[in-house]
Amino acid sequence: MIRFVVEKDGYNVRDYLLLEKNISRQTLKKIKFHGGKLHVNESVVNVRHPLKTGDVLDVYLPEESRAESLYPVDMPLDILYEDDFLLVVCKPAGLAVMPKIGNSEPTLAHGLIHYYDQHQLPYTAHIVTRLDKDTSGLVLIAKHQLAHGYFRTMQIERKYLALVEGILKNKSGIIRAPIARKPGSIIERCVSEEGKYAETHYRVIEEQPNRSLVDIVLKTGRTHQIRVHFSHLNHPLLGDTLYGGRKVDSKRQALHCYHLSFQHPYTEEFIRIMAPWPEDLPEIKTILPK
Protein backbone atom coordinates (compact mmCIF):
# COMPACT_ATOMS: atom_id res chain seq x y z
CA MET A 1 0.00 0.00 0.00
CA ILE A 2 1.22 3.47 -0.96
CA ARG A 3 -0.25 6.44 0.92
CA PHE A 4 -0.69 9.96 -0.45
CA VAL A 5 -1.97 12.96 1.49
CA VAL A 6 -3.75 15.28 -0.95
CA GLU A 7 -2.19 18.76 -1.04
CA LYS A 8 -4.93 20.73 -2.83
CA ASP A 9 -8.53 20.64 -4.05
CA GLY A 10 -9.70 20.26 -7.63
CA TYR A 11 -8.75 16.72 -8.61
CA ASN A 12 -10.47 13.39 -8.80
CA VAL A 13 -8.46 10.29 -7.93
CA ARG A 14 -7.53 9.53 -11.54
CA ASP A 15 -6.23 12.99 -12.40
CA TYR A 16 -4.44 13.37 -9.06
CA LEU A 17 -2.49 10.15 -9.59
CA LEU A 18 -1.72 10.85 -13.25
CA LEU A 19 -0.93 14.56 -13.06
CA GLU A 20 0.31 15.18 -9.52
CA LYS A 21 1.98 11.85 -8.68
CA ASN A 22 3.09 10.89 -12.20
CA ILE A 23 1.69 7.38 -12.01
CA SER A 24 1.61 5.90 -15.49
CA ARG A 25 -1.67 5.11 -17.22
CA GLN A 26 -0.54 1.50 -17.50
CA THR A 27 -0.03 1.21 -13.74
CA LEU A 28 -3.38 2.87 -13.06
CA LYS A 29 -5.10 0.37 -15.38
CA LYS A 30 -3.48 -2.52 -13.50
CA ILE A 31 -4.72 -1.09 -10.20
CA LYS A 32 -8.26 -0.77 -11.60
CA PHE A 33 -8.56 -4.08 -13.43
CA HIS A 34 -6.07 -6.54 -11.94
CA GLY A 35 -6.78 -6.69 -8.24
CA GLY A 36 -5.64 -3.32 -6.90
CA LYS A 37 -7.73 -1.05 -4.69
CA LEU A 38 -8.18 2.67 -4.06
CA HIS A 39 -9.20 3.98 -0.65
CA VAL A 40 -9.90 7.57 0.39
CA ASN A 41 -10.02 8.11 4.13
CA GLU A 42 -10.27 4.30 4.52
CA SER A 43 -13.32 3.97 2.24
CA VAL A 44 -13.25 2.15 -1.12
CA VAL A 45 -13.57 4.57 -4.07
CA ASN A 46 -13.23 4.55 -7.85
CA VAL A 47 -11.00 6.78 -9.99
CA ARG A 48 -13.76 9.41 -10.43
CA HIS A 49 -14.02 10.13 -6.71
CA PRO A 50 -13.41 13.86 -5.99
CA LEU A 51 -10.57 14.78 -3.66
CA LYS A 52 -10.09 17.67 -1.29
CA THR A 53 -7.09 18.98 0.63
CA GLY A 54 -6.11 16.68 3.49
CA ASP A 55 -7.72 13.54 2.10
CA VAL A 56 -5.69 10.36 2.62
CA LEU A 57 -5.50 8.34 -0.59
CA ASP A 58 -4.27 4.77 -0.20
CA VAL A 59 -3.24 2.88 -3.32
CA TYR A 60 -3.15 -0.91 -3.01
CA LEU A 61 -1.09 -2.38 -5.82
CA PRO A 62 -2.20 -5.68 -7.38
CA GLU A 63 -0.17 -8.82 -6.85
CA GLU A 64 2.45 -9.06 -9.58
CA SER A 65 2.99 -12.08 -11.80
CA ARG A 66 6.45 -13.65 -11.90
CA ALA A 67 8.19 -15.39 -14.75
CA GLU A 68 8.54 -19.15 -14.33
CA SER A 69 12.32 -18.70 -14.28
CA LEU A 70 12.05 -16.55 -11.12
CA TYR A 71 11.86 -18.98 -8.21
CA PRO A 72 13.03 -18.20 -4.65
CA VAL A 73 16.63 -18.97 -3.72
CA ASP A 74 17.85 -18.34 -0.17
CA MET A 75 21.05 -16.29 -0.36
CA PRO A 76 22.62 -13.50 1.70
CA LEU A 77 21.69 -10.03 0.43
CA ASP A 78 23.86 -7.07 1.42
CA ILE A 79 21.04 -4.50 1.64
CA LEU A 80 22.36 -0.98 2.15
CA TYR A 81 19.03 0.86 1.80
CA GLU A 82 15.38 -0.18 1.86
CA ASP A 83 11.97 1.43 2.06
CA ASP A 84 8.49 0.70 0.67
CA PHE A 85 9.59 1.75 -2.83
CA LEU A 86 13.10 0.48 -3.39
CA LEU A 87 16.14 -1.49 -2.36
CA VAL A 88 19.84 -0.86 -2.89
CA VAL A 89 21.92 -4.04 -2.74
CA CYS A 90 25.69 -4.44 -2.91
CA LYS A 91 26.14 -7.34 -5.33
CA PRO A 92 29.22 -9.54 -5.09
CA ALA A 93 31.23 -10.50 -8.15
CA GLY A 94 30.28 -13.85 -9.66
CA LEU A 95 26.53 -13.36 -9.24
CA ALA A 96 24.45 -12.50 -12.31
CA VAL A 97 21.66 -9.97 -11.84
CA MET A 98 18.97 -11.72 -13.93
CA PRO A 99 18.61 -15.27 -15.29
CA LYS A 100 19.36 -15.99 -18.93
CA ILE A 101 17.80 -18.58 -21.19
CA GLY A 102 19.58 -21.90 -20.86
CA ASN A 103 21.38 -20.93 -17.64
CA SER A 104 20.00 -22.33 -14.38
CA GLU A 105 22.47 -20.67 -12.01
CA PRO A 106 20.91 -18.65 -9.17
CA THR A 107 20.93 -14.89 -9.69
CA LEU A 108 20.34 -11.77 -7.64
CA ALA A 109 16.73 -11.80 -8.90
CA HIS A 110 16.20 -15.26 -7.38
CA GLY A 111 17.52 -13.98 -4.07
CA LEU A 112 15.12 -11.03 -4.24
CA ILE A 113 12.15 -13.34 -4.82
CA HIS A 114 13.07 -15.32 -1.69
CA TYR A 115 13.46 -12.09 0.29
CA TYR A 116 10.06 -10.85 -0.90
CA ASP A 117 8.40 -14.15 0.00
CA GLN A 118 9.93 -14.03 3.48
CA HIS A 119 8.45 -10.55 3.99
CA GLN A 120 5.06 -11.26 2.31
CA LEU A 121 5.74 -8.83 -0.54
CA PRO A 122 3.71 -9.81 -3.67
CA TYR A 123 6.19 -8.35 -6.15
CA THR A 124 8.59 -9.51 -8.83
CA ALA A 125 12.16 -8.37 -9.55
CA HIS A 126 12.33 -4.86 -11.08
CA ILE A 127 16.02 -4.15 -11.68
CA VAL A 128 16.71 -0.46 -12.35
CA THR A 129 20.52 -0.50 -12.68
CA ARG A 130 22.34 -3.64 -13.81
CA LEU A 131 25.89 -4.87 -13.43
CA ASP A 132 27.83 -7.54 -15.29
CA LYS A 133 28.11 -10.87 -13.48
CA ASP A 134 31.77 -10.29 -12.54
CA THR A 135 31.36 -6.62 -11.62
CA SER A 136 30.68 -5.91 -7.96
CA GLY A 137 28.83 -3.05 -6.34
CA LEU A 138 25.54 -1.24 -5.99
CA VAL A 139 22.35 -2.31 -7.74
CA LEU A 140 19.15 -0.24 -7.52
CA ILE A 141 15.93 -2.25 -7.40
CA ALA A 142 12.38 -0.93 -7.60
CA LYS A 143 10.19 -3.02 -5.33
CA HIS A 144 7.07 -2.79 -7.47
CA GLN A 145 5.77 -1.59 -10.81
CA LEU A 146 4.76 1.82 -9.46
CA ALA A 147 8.31 2.61 -8.34
CA HIS A 148 9.78 1.13 -11.50
CA GLY A 149 7.65 3.43 -13.61
CA TYR A 150 8.99 6.47 -11.74
CA PHE A 151 12.60 5.51 -12.38
CA ARG A 152 12.10 5.31 -16.14
CA THR A 153 12.11 9.11 -16.23
CA MET A 154 14.46 9.91 -13.33
CA GLN A 155 18.19 10.52 -13.49
CA ILE A 156 20.46 8.22 -11.52
CA GLU A 157 24.15 9.00 -11.03
CA ARG A 158 26.39 5.96 -11.02
CA LYS A 159 30.06 6.09 -10.10
CA TYR A 160 32.57 3.29 -10.50
CA LEU A 161 36.13 2.55 -9.53
CA ALA A 162 38.30 0.56 -11.92
CA LEU A 163 41.89 -0.59 -11.91
CA VAL A 164 43.18 -0.29 -15.48
CA GLU A 165 46.45 -1.48 -16.91
CA GLY A 166 49.18 1.12 -17.42
CA ILE A 167 49.52 4.81 -16.61
CA LEU A 168 47.12 7.08 -18.45
CA LYS A 169 48.66 10.08 -20.21
CA ASN A 170 45.53 12.19 -19.67
CA LYS A 171 44.63 12.11 -15.99
CA SER A 172 41.02 13.03 -16.67
CA GLY A 173 38.78 13.17 -19.67
CA ILE A 174 35.59 12.21 -21.46
CA ILE A 175 35.42 9.15 -23.70
CA ARG A 176 32.82 9.53 -26.43
CA ALA A 177 32.86 6.45 -28.62
CA PRO A 178 29.79 4.60 -29.96
CA ILE A 179 29.42 0.96 -28.95
CA ALA A 180 27.99 -1.91 -31.00
CA ARG A 181 27.82 -5.68 -30.75
CA LYS A 182 31.02 -7.22 -32.11
CA PRO A 183 30.32 -9.06 -35.39
CA GLY A 184 30.11 -12.80 -34.85
CA SER A 185 29.71 -12.57 -31.05
CA ILE A 186 26.60 -12.59 -28.87
CA ILE A 187 28.55 -11.31 -25.84
CA GLU A 188 31.40 -9.04 -26.88
CA ARG A 189 30.99 -5.36 -27.75
CA CYS A 190 33.28 -3.00 -29.63
CA VAL A 191 33.68 0.65 -30.57
CA SER A 192 32.02 1.15 -33.94
CA GLU A 193 30.68 4.06 -35.93
CA GLU A 194 27.53 2.00 -36.40
CA GLY A 195 27.02 1.68 -32.64
CA LYS A 196 24.95 3.61 -30.14
CA TYR A 197 26.26 6.80 -28.53
CA ALA A 198 28.23 6.14 -25.36
CA GLU A 199 29.86 8.63 -22.98
CA THR A 200 32.18 7.90 -20.05
CA HIS A 201 33.78 10.52 -17.75
CA TYR A 202 36.91 9.52 -15.85
CA ARG A 203 39.53 10.83 -13.43
CA VAL A 204 42.70 9.10 -12.28
CA ILE A 205 42.80 9.16 -8.47
CA GLU A 206 45.67 6.80 -7.72
CA GLU A 207 48.66 5.41 -9.60
CA GLN A 208 50.35 2.13 -8.76
CA PRO A 209 53.21 0.36 -10.56
CA ASN A 210 51.94 -0.29 -14.09
CA ARG A 211 48.29 0.41 -13.29
CA SER A 212 45.89 3.22 -12.42
CA LEU A 213 42.82 3.55 -10.22
CA VAL A 214 40.18 5.48 -12.12
CA ASP A 215 37.02 7.14 -10.82
CA ILE A 216 34.32 6.85 -13.49
CA VAL A 217 30.92 8.42 -14.04
CA LEU A 218 28.63 6.91 -16.65
CA LYS A 219 26.53 9.28 -18.73
CA THR A 220 25.06 6.44 -20.81
CA GLY A 221 24.53 2.80 -19.92
CA ARG A 222 25.67 0.63 -22.83
CA THR A 223 26.51 -3.02 -22.29
CA HIS A 224 30.16 -3.39 -21.15
CA GLN A 225 30.63 0.36 -21.67
CA ILE A 226 33.47 0.95 -19.20
CA ARG A 227 35.29 -2.20 -20.24
CA VAL A 228 35.01 -1.40 -23.95
CA HIS A 229 35.97 2.26 -23.60
CA PHE A 230 39.14 1.65 -21.60
CA SER A 231 40.16 -1.22 -23.85
CA HIS A 232 39.70 1.22 -26.74
CA LEU A 233 42.20 3.54 -25.01
CA ASN A 234 44.65 0.59 -24.75
CA HIS A 235 44.19 0.55 -20.98
CA PRO A 236 41.99 -2.53 -20.41
CA LEU A 237 40.72 -3.31 -16.95
CA LEU A 238 42.89 -5.50 -14.80
CA GLY A 239 41.66 -9.09 -15.07
CA ASP A 240 39.30 -8.40 -18.00
CA THR A 241 40.49 -11.06 -20.44
CA LEU A 242 37.48 -10.54 -22.74
CA TYR A 243 38.74 -7.05 -23.62
CA GLY A 244 42.50 -7.54 -23.54
CA GLY A 245 43.25 -7.38 -19.83
CA ARG A 246 45.49 -9.86 -18.03
CA LYS A 247 44.72 -11.85 -14.92
CA VAL A 248 47.52 -10.28 -12.94
CA ASP A 249 46.60 -9.95 -9.23
CA SER A 250 42.91 -10.06 -10.13
CA LYS A 251 40.80 -13.08 -11.07
CA ARG A 252 38.02 -10.91 -12.52
CA GLN A 253 37.61 -7.48 -14.05
CA ALA A 254 38.64 -4.90 -11.46
CA LEU A 255 35.43 -2.89 -11.61
CA HIS A 256 33.19 -1.85 -8.72
CA CYS A 257 30.10 0.38 -8.62
CA TYR A 258 30.69 2.30 -5.40
CA HIS A 259 28.20 5.18 -5.62
CA LEU A 260 24.52 5.64 -6.48
CA SER A 261 22.60 8.87 -6.05
CA PHE A 262 19.11 9.87 -7.10
CA GLN A 263 16.02 11.76 -6.00
CA HIS A 264 13.59 9.48 -4.24
CA PRO A 265 10.52 9.00 -6.49
CA TYR A 266 8.05 9.42 -3.63
CA THR A 267 9.59 11.54 -0.88
CA GLU A 268 11.74 13.60 -3.32
CA GLU A 269 14.58 13.23 -0.82
CA PHE A 270 18.10 13.09 -2.29
CA ILE A 271 19.50 9.59 -1.67
CA ARG A 272 23.23 8.81 -1.80
CA ILE A 273 24.55 5.30 -1.19
CA MET A 274 28.22 4.22 -1.03
CA ALA A 275 29.81 0.75 -1.07
CA PRO A 276 33.40 0.03 0.03
CA TRP A 277 36.07 -1.36 -2.27
CA PRO A 278 35.74 -5.18 -2.24
CA GLU A 279 38.32 -7.42 -0.63
CA ASP A 280 38.66 -9.74 -3.64
CA LEU A 281 40.28 -6.96 -5.73
CA PRO A 282 43.87 -5.66 -5.35
CA GLU A 283 44.30 -3.29 -2.43
CA ILE A 284 44.04 0.45 -2.99
CA LYS A 285 45.14 3.36 -0.80
CA THR A 286 42.32 5.72 -1.74
CA ILE A 287 39.73 6.21 1.00
CA LEU A 288 36.22 6.48 -0.41
CA PRO A 289 34.12 9.44 0.75
CA LYS A 290 31.33 8.58 3.17
C-alpha positions as CSV (number, residue, x, y, z in Angstrom):
1,M,0.0,0.0,0.0
2,I,1.2,3.5,-1.0
3,R,-0.3,6.4,0.9
4,F,-0.7,10.0,-0.4
5,V,-2.0,13.0,1.5
6,V,-3.8,15.3,-0.9
7,E,-2.2,18.8,-1.0
8,K,-4.9,20.7,-2.8
9,D,-8.5,20.6,-4.1
10,G,-9.7,20.3,-7.6
11,Y,-8.7,16.7,-8.6
12,N,-10.5,13.4,-8.8
13,V,-8.5,10.3,-7.9
14,R,-7.5,9.5,-11.5
15,D,-6.2,13.0,-12.4
16,Y,-4.4,13.4,-9.1
17,L,-2.5,10.2,-9.6
18,L,-1.7,10.9,-13.3
19,L,-0.9,14.6,-13.1
20,E,0.3,15.2,-9.5
21,K,2.0,11.9,-8.7
22,N,3.1,10.9,-12.2
23,I,1.7,7.4,-12.0
24,S,1.6,5.9,-15.5
25,R,-1.7,5.1,-17.2
26,Q,-0.5,1.5,-17.5
27,T,0.0,1.2,-13.7
28,L,-3.4,2.9,-13.1
29,K,-5.1,0.4,-15.4
30,K,-3.5,-2.5,-13.5
31,I,-4.7,-1.1,-10.2
32,K,-8.3,-0.8,-11.6
33,F,-8.6,-4.1,-13.4
34,H,-6.1,-6.5,-11.9
35,G,-6.8,-6.7,-8.2
36,G,-5.6,-3.3,-6.9
37,K,-7.7,-1.0,-4.7
38,L,-8.2,2.7,-4.1
39,H,-9.2,4.0,-0.7
40,V,-9.9,7.6,0.4
41,N,-10.0,8.1,4.1
42,E,-10.3,4.3,4.5
43,S,-13.3,4.0,2.2
44,V,-13.2,2.2,-1.1
45,V,-13.6,4.6,-4.1
46,N,-13.2,4.6,-7.8
47,V,-11.0,6.8,-10.0
48,R,-13.8,9.4,-10.4
49,H,-14.0,10.1,-6.7
50,P,-13.4,13.9,-6.0
51,L,-10.6,14.8,-3.7
52,K,-10.1,17.7,-1.3
53,T,-7.1,19.0,0.6
54,G,-6.1,16.7,3.5
55,D,-7.7,13.5,2.1
56,V,-5.7,10.4,2.6
57,L,-5.5,8.3,-0.6
58,D,-4.3,4.8,-0.2
59,V,-3.2,2.9,-3.3
60,Y,-3.1,-0.9,-3.0
61,L,-1.1,-2.4,-5.8
62,P,-2.2,-5.7,-7.4
63,E,-0.2,-8.8,-6.8
64,E,2.5,-9.1,-9.6
65,S,3.0,-12.1,-11.8
66,R,6.4,-13.6,-11.9
67,A,8.2,-15.4,-14.8
68,E,8.5,-19.1,-14.3
69,S,12.3,-18.7,-14.3
70,L,12.1,-16.5,-11.1
71,Y,11.9,-19.0,-8.2
72,P,13.0,-18.2,-4.6
73,V,16.6,-19.0,-3.7
74,D,17.8,-18.3,-0.2
75,M,21.0,-16.3,-0.4
76,P,22.6,-13.5,1.7
77,L,21.7,-10.0,0.4
78,D,23.9,-7.1,1.4
79,I,21.0,-4.5,1.6
80,L,22.4,-1.0,2.1
81,Y,19.0,0.9,1.8
82,E,15.4,-0.2,1.9
83,D,12.0,1.4,2.1
84,D,8.5,0.7,0.7
85,F,9.6,1.7,-2.8
86,L,13.1,0.5,-3.4
87,L,16.1,-1.5,-2.4
88,V,19.8,-0.9,-2.9
89,V,21.9,-4.0,-2.7
90,C,25.7,-4.4,-2.9
91,K,26.1,-7.3,-5.3
92,P,29.2,-9.5,-5.1
93,A,31.2,-10.5,-8.1
94,G,30.3,-13.9,-9.7
95,L,26.5,-13.4,-9.2
96,A,24.5,-12.5,-12.3
97,V,21.7,-10.0,-11.8
98,M,19.0,-11.7,-13.9
99,P,18.6,-15.3,-15.3
100,K,19.4,-16.0,-18.9
101,I,17.8,-18.6,-21.2
102,G,19.6,-21.9,-20.9
103,N,21.4,-20.9,-17.6
104,S,20.0,-22.3,-14.4
105,E,22.5,-20.7,-12.0
106,P,20.9,-18.7,-9.2
107,T,20.9,-14.9,-9.7
108,L,20.3,-11.8,-7.6
109,A,16.7,-11.8,-8.9
110,H,16.2,-15.3,-7.4
111,G,17.5,-14.0,-4.1
112,L,15.1,-11.0,-4.2
113,I,12.2,-13.3,-4.8
114,H,13.1,-15.3,-1.7
115,Y,13.5,-12.1,0.3
116,Y,10.1,-10.8,-0.9
117,D,8.4,-14.1,0.0
118,Q,9.9,-14.0,3.5
119,H,8.4,-10.6,4.0
120,Q,5.1,-11.3,2.3
121,L,5.7,-8.8,-0.5
122,P,3.7,-9.8,-3.7
123,Y,6.2,-8.4,-6.1
124,T,8.6,-9.5,-8.8
125,A,12.2,-8.4,-9.6
126,H,12.3,-4.9,-11.1
127,I,16.0,-4.2,-11.7
128,V,16.7,-0.5,-12.3
129,T,20.5,-0.5,-12.7
130,R,22.3,-3.6,-13.8
131,L,25.9,-4.9,-13.4
132,D,27.8,-7.5,-15.3
133,K,28.1,-10.9,-13.5
134,D,31.8,-10.3,-12.5
135,T,31.4,-6.6,-11.6
136,S,30.7,-5.9,-8.0
137,G,28.8,-3.1,-6.3
138,L,25.5,-1.2,-6.0
139,V,22.4,-2.3,-7.7
140,L,19.1,-0.2,-7.5
141,I,15.9,-2.3,-7.4
142,A,12.4,-0.9,-7.6
143,K,10.2,-3.0,-5.3
144,H,7.1,-2.8,-7.5
145,Q,5.8,-1.6,-10.8
146,L,4.8,1.8,-9.5
147,A,8.3,2.6,-8.3
148,H,9.8,1.1,-11.5
149,G,7.6,3.4,-13.6
150,Y,9.0,6.5,-11.7
151,F,12.6,5.5,-12.4
152,R,12.1,5.3,-16.1
153,T,12.1,9.1,-16.2
154,M,14.5,9.9,-13.3
155,Q,18.2,10.5,-13.5
156,I,20.5,8.2,-11.5
157,E,24.1,9.0,-11.0
158,R,26.4,6.0,-11.0
159,K,30.1,6.1,-10.1
160,Y,32.6,3.3,-10.5
161,L,36.1,2.6,-9.5
162,A,38.3,0.6,-11.9
163,L,41.9,-0.6,-11.9
164,V,43.2,-0.3,-15.5
165,E,46.5,-1.5,-16.9
166,G,49.2,1.1,-17.4
167,I,49.5,4.8,-16.6
168,L,47.1,7.1,-18.5
169,K,48.7,10.1,-20.2
170,N,45.5,12.2,-19.7
171,K,44.6,12.1,-16.0
172,S,41.0,13.0,-16.7
173,G,38.8,13.2,-19.7
174,I,35.6,12.2,-21.5
175,I,35.4,9.1,-23.7
176,R,32.8,9.5,-26.4
177,A,32.9,6.4,-28.6
178,P,29.8,4.6,-30.0
179,I,29.4,1.0,-28.9
180,A,28.0,-1.9,-31.0
181,R,27.8,-5.7,-30.8
182,K,31.0,-7.2,-32.1
183,P,30.3,-9.1,-35.4
184,G,30.1,-12.8,-34.8
185,S,29.7,-12.6,-31.1
186,I,26.6,-12.6,-28.9
187,I,28.5,-11.3,-25.8
188,E,31.4,-9.0,-26.9
189,R,31.0,-5.4,-27.7
190,C,33.3,-3.0,-29.6
191,V,33.7,0.6,-30.6
192,S,32.0,1.1,-33.9
193,E,30.7,4.1,-35.9
194,E,27.5,2.0,-36.4
195,G,27.0,1.7,-32.6
196,K,25.0,3.6,-30.1
197,Y,26.3,6.8,-28.5
198,A,28.2,6.1,-25.4
199,E,29.9,8.6,-23.0
200,T,32.2,7.9,-20.1
201,H,33.8,10.5,-17.8
202,Y,36.9,9.5,-15.8
203,R,39.5,10.8,-13.4
204,V,42.7,9.1,-12.3
205,I,42.8,9.2,-8.5
206,E,45.7,6.8,-7.7
207,E,48.7,5.4,-9.6
208,Q,50.4,2.1,-8.8
209,P,53.2,0.4,-10.6
210,N,51.9,-0.3,-14.1
211,R,48.3,0.4,-13.3
212,S,45.9,3.2,-12.4
213,L,42.8,3.6,-10.2
214,V,40.2,5.5,-12.1
215,D,37.0,7.1,-10.8
216,I,34.3,6.8,-13.5
217,V,30.9,8.4,-14.0
218,L,28.6,6.9,-16.7
219,K,26.5,9.3,-18.7
220,T,25.1,6.4,-20.8
221,G,24.5,2.8,-19.9
222,R,25.7,0.6,-22.8
223,T,26.5,-3.0,-22.3
224,H,30.2,-3.4,-21.1
225,Q,30.6,0.4,-21.7
226,I,33.5,0.9,-19.2
227,R,35.3,-2.2,-20.2
228,V,35.0,-1.4,-24.0
229,H,36.0,2.3,-23.6
230,F,39.1,1.6,-21.6
231,S,40.2,-1.2,-23.9
232,H,39.7,1.2,-26.7
233,L,42.2,3.5,-25.0
234,N,44.6,0.6,-24.7
235,H,44.2,0.6,-21.0
236,P,42.0,-2.5,-20.4
237,L,40.7,-3.3,-17.0
238,L,42.9,-5.5,-14.8
239,G,41.7,-9.1,-15.1
240,D,39.3,-8.4,-18.0
241,T,40.5,-11.1,-20.4
242,L,37.5,-10.5,-22.7
243,Y,38.7,-7.1,-23.6
244,G,42.5,-7.5,-23.5
245,G,43.3,-7.4,-19.8
246,R,45.5,-9.9,-18.0
247,K,44.7,-11.8,-14.9
248,V,47.5,-10.3,-12.9
249,D,46.6,-10.0,-9.2
250,S,42.9,-10.1,-10.1
251,K,40.8,-13.1,-11.1
252,R,38.0,-10.9,-12.5
253,Q,37.6,-7.5,-14.1
254,A,38.6,-4.9,-11.5
255,L,35.4,-2.9,-11.6
256,H,33.2,-1.9,-8.7
257,C,30.1,0.4,-8.6
258,Y,30.7,2.3,-5.4
259,H,28.2,5.2,-5.6
260,L,24.5,5.6,-6.5
261,S,22.6,8.9,-6.0
262,F,19.1,9.9,-7.1
263,Q,16.0,11.8,-6.0
264,H,13.6,9.5,-4.2
265,P,10.5,9.0,-6.5
266,Y,8.1,9.4,-3.6
267,T,9.6,11.5,-0.9
268,E,11.7,13.6,-3.3
269,E,14.6,13.2,-0.8
270,F,18.1,13.1,-2.3
271,I,19.5,9.6,-1.7
272,R,23.2,8.8,-1.8
273,I,24.6,5.3,-1.2
274,M,28.2,4.2,-1.0
275,A,29.8,0.8,-1.1
276,P,33.4,0.0,0.0
277,W,36.1,-1.4,-2.3
278,P,35.7,-5.2,-2.2
279,E,38.3,-7.4,-0.6
280,D,38.7,-9.7,-3.6
281,L,40.3,-7.0,-5.7
282,P,43.9,-5.7,-5.3
283,E,44.3,-3.3,-2.4
284,I,44.0,0.5,-3.0
285,K,45.1,3.4,-0.8
286,T,42.3,5.7,-1.7
287,I,39.7,6.2,1.0
288,L,36.2,6.5,-0.4
289,P,34.1,9.4,0.7
290,K,31.3,8.6,3.2
